[in-house]
Amino acid sequence: MALNVVGQRVKRYDGLAHVAGETKFVDDVIVPGMLWTKVFRSPVSKGTIKNIDTSAAEKVAGVAAVITGKDVPNNRYGWGGDQYVLNDTAVRYKGEPIAAVAAVDEDTAAEAVSLIKVDIEEETPVFDPLEAMKPDAPLVRPEGNVFMYGDRPFRAIVLGDVEAGFKEADLIVEGDYLHPWLEHAQLEPQTSLAVPDASGRLTVYTVSQALYLHLQSLCSVLQMPMNKVHYIGGTVGGGFGSKNDMHADHIAAVLALKTGRPVKWRWTREEEMLYSTAKGSWHMHFKDGVKKDGRIIARHVRSIHDSGAYVSLNAYVVDKHSFLVAGPYFIPNVYVQGYAVFTNKPPASSMRGFGITPATFAGEVQMDRIAEAVGIDPWEIRFINAFREGEHTATRRVLDSVALIEVMQTLAKTAGVQLPDRLMAMSSTQRR
């Protein structure tokens, strides 16, 4: 029955409420007696915290609580379990939360934050992942600046013998590609409302895109069982991956439990742009061994991902990138090296494609470069190398449902491109 809507114009189930302004987002939830949160963020990109003085902030009229790392039951969280809820040891990026205030309104909370004094012994940061990989680079993390995949500093994908493939090739085509750091810029900023009750339960209204995974993380921070936390996810006002990491729930929840009152933390647009997770940049180098007839017989890719200061989802993002960076083409010899490199920036994380869109961008520009080098039309170079049914990927997954050739034929027709008969006669079911 679900297929009845294919090719039809269908009204969004929530469209009318959006248009009428009736949709309720987390920030629309108002609870009597609610306190507001502001956070003291590190003014430097790297340094050791020597002292945190919140005494003046605590005396401001209207302030209900000021917390630091010592007030958090479990001060570590995140996909890698390495991020601080409130850093009280050594900051790794500018804007990292160090202390938080709950007050009767945002202005009062901001005034209190301005009175917090933090003594930080500033150290030399590193912002460029290529610089961070050098042996003499300042350490972003005590264990090193490169995430370790087992005993290797990169995720390796190996198929066949890439060096033998290069020797067999008629020419070598190389290219360097950069995909920049990007912010999601979703309309709704990070927002959380935590409401405690007399029974010891806690209700949290969240913008999370990963509700149950974040529930587990939040309960770990609070050291509370899941049956004591009512986690409510509603309509997300734009995410695109920006809300796959917990940004506000943990701090709002700790303050709510400390004060016994509802606490809301709504990020400003400035905070969102500067300090939330983003799509980290990529440096990609392709080296392809190509035959005169256009067949790619060897591909070596070295990709370096700027992961920011913490693991977050970066190890997973580099995994997916490495698995798929060879593209939708059958290449018998592949060697991929995918690096997750730490820098003194806010942690990178997920955004629309999880490392695959940068790989596609680089891989398709490289295909055009190969076509030019060999003297073959860019359409034809793709038909020549396109996956066929029964072939396998660089990770040795056998493909049993392939339609790339048919998709390209349809695209050519739609774009008004007249392909040669030999290409229009090709099929993904044909054996190579």
N, C-alpha and C positions, 0 to 999 in steps of 0.2 A: 504493500500500500504506500510505503514511503516514496517509492519511485514515481508516484503520480504527480509529484511536484516538480520533477525534472523538466526544465524548459518552460516552466510557468512562473509568472510573477506572484510571489507569495509575501503576504504582509508579515513583518517581524512581529513576534509575539509581544515584544515590549516596545514596539515602535511608537504607538499612540501615546503611551505614558511619557516617553522621551520628548516627543513633540509638544505635549501639553505641559511639560515641566512638572510632572507629578512623580517622576521616578525618585525614589529615596536612596541616597548614597550614605556612606558612613557619616559624613560631616553633617547630614541632615538630622541625625539622631541627637537629641538634646535631652539630658537627664537633670532633674533638679539637684542643686548642690554641686554641680560639676566644676572641677578644677581644670586649669589649662597648663600645658607644659611648654617649657623652653629648655634648650640644652646648651651647655657650654661645650664648644667644639675646639679641638686643638688648633691653635693659630700657626703651627709649624707643620712641616711635612714629615719630619723625623726627629725624634728626641726621647730622652729618658726623663720620666716624671719624677721629680725630687720631692715635691710637696703639693698638696691640694688643700686650700683654705676656703671653706664655705661659710665661715662664721658670720661674716657681714651679710651674706645673702639670706641666712636663716633668720636674721633680725628684721627683715623688711616686712612691714605690715601687709598682711594678706597672703604671705607665703605659708603654705601648709607643710611642705617638706622639701628638703634638698638631699639628693642621694648621689653617691659615688660607687665605685666598684665594690667597696666593702659591704654595701647594702644589698647587693644582688646575691641571692642564694647560690646560683651557679653562674659565674660571670663569663662563661664561654658559650658560644652558639655558632650557628652557620652550618652550611653543607659540609665544610671541612672540620667543624668543631673548633676552629682556631680564632674566631673573631671575639672581641670583647664587647659585652653589652655596654659597659662604661670602662674605658681603658684607664688603668691606674698604675701601669708599669712603664711601657715604652710605646709611644704613638708611632704609627706607620704611615699615616697620610694626613694632610691638612683637612680639618673638618671632622676628624674622628671624635665621637662623643666621649667626654670625660666626666661630666657631672650633669644632673638634670634637676629641674625645679618644677614643683607643682604649686600654683597660686590661683587666686580668685579670678584673675583674667590674664590675658596674654601680655599686656603692658607691664603688669606687676611682675610676672615671671621673667620678662626680658630685663627689667630693672635689676632683679636679683641676680640673674646670670651675669650681668655687667660687673657685679661686685665680687664674683668668684675670682680668687687668685690662684694660679697654677704656676709652679716653678718647673720649667722644662729646660733641661740641658740639651740645647739644639745640636743635632748631628747632621752630617752631610747626606742628603737624599740622592736617589737616582731615579730619573723619570723616563729614560730611554731604555727599552728592553734590550736593544743591541749592546748598549753600554753595560747594562746589568749583567749580561752574560760574560763579560770579561773577567779574568781571574782576579784582577786587582780592584774590582768594583766594590763600592760600599755595600755592606750587607743590608738588604731589606728585612730579612728574617735570619735568626741565628743559624738555622740549618742550611742556608744558602738561598740563592735567588732563582733557582730553577726547580720546578716541581719534579719529583722523581717518580717515574713509572717503574716500580720494582727497582732494579739495579741500574736503570738507564735514565738519563736526564731528558728523555723524549719518548713519545709514543711511536713505536716502530710498526710499520706495515710493510711486510716483505712478501713479494710474489716473484718467483723465478730468479733470474740473475741479471740485475740491471746493468752491471758493468759489461757483461757479455753482450747484452742487447745494444749497448752503445758502440761496441766494436763492430757489430754486424750492420749498424745503421749506415745509410749513405750520407746523412748530414745530421748535425746537432743543432737544435734550436733552444735558446735559453731566454728567459724573461724574468724580470723582477716586478712584483706587484705589491702595492700598499693599499690596505683598506683602513680608513681612519677610525678613531675613537668616536662613538656616537651616543648621544643622549636620547632617550625615548620621547621626552617632551609630551607625555600623555596629559590630558586635561586635568585629571584628578591627582593631586599630590599624595604623598604617603600620609595616611590618616589612621588613627586608632582611637577607640573609646573603650576603656576598661571600667567595669562597674562591679564592685564587690557587694556581697550581701551578708546579712547577719549569720547565715548558716556556714560561712566560710567558703562558699562557692564564688567563682569569678566569671562574669560574662564579658566577653571581648568582642566588640564589633570591628571587623577587619576588612581591609581591601585586598587580602591575600589572593593570589592566583594558584596557590598550592595549599589549600585549607588544611587538610589532614596532616600533611607533612609539617606544616608550620605549627600545628597544634602539638605535635610531638616535641618539636624544638622548644616551644614556649613552656610546656610542662617541665622540660628539663631545666630551663632557666629558673623557673619558679620553684622547682622541686615539689611539684604538686601532682597528684594522680590525675589522669585524664577525666575521670568522672567528677572532678571538682571544677573543671573549666568548661564553660559553655561558649563555644567558638562560633560566632555568627558571621558568615560571609554573605554579602548581598550583591547588588549590581556594582561591578567594577567600572569606574569612570575612565577607562583606558588603562591598558597594562602593557601589552606587547613584550612581556618578559620582565618589565620593571618591578613587578610585584611577585616575582618568584622567590625573592629574598625577603626575609623579615626585616623591616626598617623601623617600625614604630610600636608594634604590639608589646614587645618585651619591656621597654622602658615605661610605657603607660601602665602596664600591668604591675610592675614593681612599685610604682608610685601609688597606684590605687590600693594595693595591699598595705602599704606603709601608712597611708592617710586614712584608710577606711572610707574613702569617698570616690565617686566617679572621677576619672581623669581622662582628658582628651589631649592627644598630641596631633596637631595638624601642621605638616611641613609647609614652609613658604616656598614660592616658586624658585627663589634664589637657592635655598637649601637643596631643592630637587635637582636643579641644574648642576650644582657644584659637588654634592656629596652623596647622591644616590648611586646605586650600581648603574653601570652603563655597558655598552657594547665595546669591549676592548679592541684596540687596533691589531692589525695583522701585517706581518712582513712575510711575503711568500716568494720563493725562488723556484721556478720550474726549469728543468733540463730534460729535453725530449730527444730521443733517438728516432729518426724518421727514415723510412725507405723512399725512394724516388716516386713510387706509385702513391704516396700519401699515407701509408700505413705507419702508425706509431707503434714501435716495437719495444720501447723502453721509456720509462718516465721516473725521474727522481724529483721529489718535492720536499723542500725544507721550509716549514712554516713556523713562524715565531709569533706567539700570541701574548700581548701585553695584558697580564692578568690583574694588575693592580696589587694591593698589599696582602690580600687574603685569598684562600683557595676558592671559596664560594662555589660556583658551578663550572669553574674554568677547566678543571681536569676533564670533566664530562664534555665540555664544549670542544676542547682539543681532540678528545677521542672521536667525536662525531665528524669533526673536520678531517681528521686523518683517515677515517674509514671511507670517506666519500670524495676526497679531493682529487682523486684520479679521474673523476667524471663519469658520464654514462657511456664510456667507450671501452672496448675490449683491448687492453694493453697487456701483453703476456709477461712483461717484466716491469715490476713496480717497486720502488723503495720510497717510503714516506717517513719523514722525521717531523713529528709535531711537538713543539716546545710550549709549555706554559711558564712564562717568565714573570717574576714578581718585580714590581716597581712601587715607589712611594706615591701611589695614587689611590683614590677610592677603589674598592674591589670591582673589577669587571664581572659581568654575569651574563644572563641570557638576554637575547633580543632577536626576535623574528628570524629564526633559521638556525640558531645554535651552532654557529661556525660554518654552516653549509653555504650560506649566501656569499660570504667572502671567497670561499673555495670555488663556487660557480663563476663568480665574476672573473677571478684570476684564470681559471681553466678555460673559459670561453674566449677571453682575450688572447690567451696562448694559442688556442686553435686557429684564430685568425692570423696570428703571427706565423704559425706553421704553414698555413695555406699560402701565404705570401712567399715564404721561403721556398716552398716546393713548386709554386706556380700553378696551384690548383684552386678552383673556385671555393670560397669558404663554405658554401652549402655542401659541395661534394666531399670536402675533407671530413665533414661530420657524418655523411652517409657511409663513407668508406670505413670509418672507425666505430660506428654506432653498435651498441650491444645487439646481439641476436639471441633468440631463444635458445636456452641450453648452455650459453656461455656463463662465465663466472666473473665476479668482481675481484678487486684486489684483495679482498678479505676471504676469497674462495667461496662466496655464496653463489650457488647455482641459480640462474634466473629462469623462471618458468612462466613469466607473464611479461612480455616485452612488446612495446609499441612505439619506440622512439622514431623509427623510420616513418611509420604511418603518421605520427604527430607532425614530423617535419614536412611531409608531403602536404598535409592539410594546412599547415601554417603558410607554406609557399603559395598555395592556391588563394588563401585568404588575403595574403599580402600582394597578390598579383604578380608573383614571380614565376616565370616560365622555366620549369626545371627540365633538363634533358630526359628523353624517354627512358634511358637506362636507369636513371634515379627513380623515376615514377614507377618503374617495373619492379623495383626492389621491395623486399618484405622482411619484417623482423623474424619471420619463421624460417627464412632461407638459411641454410648452413653456409658458413663462410668458405 
